[in-house]
Amino acid sequence: MNATAAHVLLADIGGTNARFALADTAAPMPLLDDSIREYAVTEFPSLADAARHYLEQTGAEARDGVFAVAGRVEDDEARITNHPWVISRTRLRTQLGLGQAVLINDFTAQSMAIPLLRAGDVALVGGAPWRPHDGGGDCTYAVIGPGTGLGVGGLLIRDGRHHPLETEGGHVSFPPGTPEELAILDHLSRQFGRVSNERLICGPGLVNIYRALSEIAGEDPGPVQPVDITLRARAGDPRSMRTVDVFCAVFGAIAGDLALTLGAWDGVFLTGGLVPKMLEELRHSGFRQRFEHKGRFSSNMARVPSVAVLHPHAGLLGAAALAGRMSPREHAA
C-alpha cells in the first residue's frame, strides 16, 4: 500500500465491525483495496481510537475523512444504534488532524456504491434482470440490508446527479402477512412492546424468530446464536429450517414494500452481512414470491430486480464515491 497525505480516510462502522480504508479521489475506482482493514468495535473505546490504530498500523496519512456509521446522523453527531459509541464530526476532525470530516449514515454509503457495482459484485434473487448503471438516464433504487441491525436507504439519480436517501426504515413496524407471522408478532409484542422489522430481519432477528416459534410450540429453545440456526437448518433441523423460511419470506415482503414506497422500479439492492451468507436460502425460499405479491401491483413488481450485493466492502466503496465528490474547497477547509 502506497499511502500519502493526499488520500481520504474511509470508515464503515457497524454494530459489530469497524472497517477502514483509503481513497484515491483522482482514480476512476477510488477505493484502494489493499488499504482495507477490519476490527471488532469492542476492541476500542471510540471511533477515533480505532481510526488512530488503523493509521498507525498501516503507516497511512490522510487529509480528510468520510465516516459511514450505523446510526442516525443529526447535525454534528451520530449514535451507533447497536453499540454505545457516540461520534462527533467536529471531535473526529480535531482528534485525527483532518482538514475535513464528513459523517454519514452507513446506508448512505451503501446507496452511493450502487453506480460502482459491476456484474461480478452482485447476484440476482429472482428472474427480473438488472444492468449496471451506464451513467445515463434517471433511476430510483432502494437498498435494504440485515446485519447486526436492519439498514434501509435509497438512491435517486437525476440529471447525472446522485442523491442518497438517509433513512431509518429498519425501524418501521413489522407487518405480518400470514397467520404464523401474526402469532410471531403476538409473541414478540409481549417481549418488546412495539415490534419493528429490525426485530426479525437481522442476525438477532433470526434468534427472535427461532425463540418465538419454539415458545409457541411450548418448548424452551435454550441459548442459541444466529450461526447455530443457519447451520442447523442446512443440517435438516425442522425448526431451524422454518426459522430461515420465515426470515426470507418476511425479508422479501418488506423489500417489496420498500420498492413500492420509494418507487424503486430500477431495483432493490440487498446488502448487509447476512445476505452473502444466506444467498442460496434467499434464492430457494419465499423471498421473491412475497416480494412480488403486492395485489394489483404484482405484475409491476415482477419486473423489479432484487439484487444481492456480494462486494465484500460495499460501504467503503460508497464512502469512496462520496470522497470523490468532495470539492477542492472542502479538501482545503
Salt bridges, closest charged atoms under 4 A:
GLU38 OE1 - ARG19 NE 3.08
ASP49 OD1 - ARG52 NH2 3.20
ASP64 OD2 - ARG63 NE 3.11
GLU74 OE1 - ARG72 NH1 3.70
ASP76 OD1 - ARG89 NE 3.43
GLU168 OE1 - HIS171 NE2 3.80
GLU180 OE1 - ARG242 NH2 2.68
GLU181 OE2 - ARG290 NH1 2.83
ASP186 OD2 - ARG190 NH1 2.49
GLU198 OE2 - HIS171 NE2 3.85
GLU215 OE1 - HIS187 NE2 2.89
GLU215 OE2 - ARG211 NH2 3.33
GLU219 OE1 - ARG239 NH1 2.63
ASP245 OD2 - ARG242 NH1 3.76
ASP257 OD1 - LYS294 NZ 2.66
GLU280 OE2 - ARG283 NH1 3.51
GLU280 OE1 - HIS284 ND1 3.59
GLU281 OE2 - ARG234 NE 2.65
GLU292 OE2 - ARG288 NE 2.71
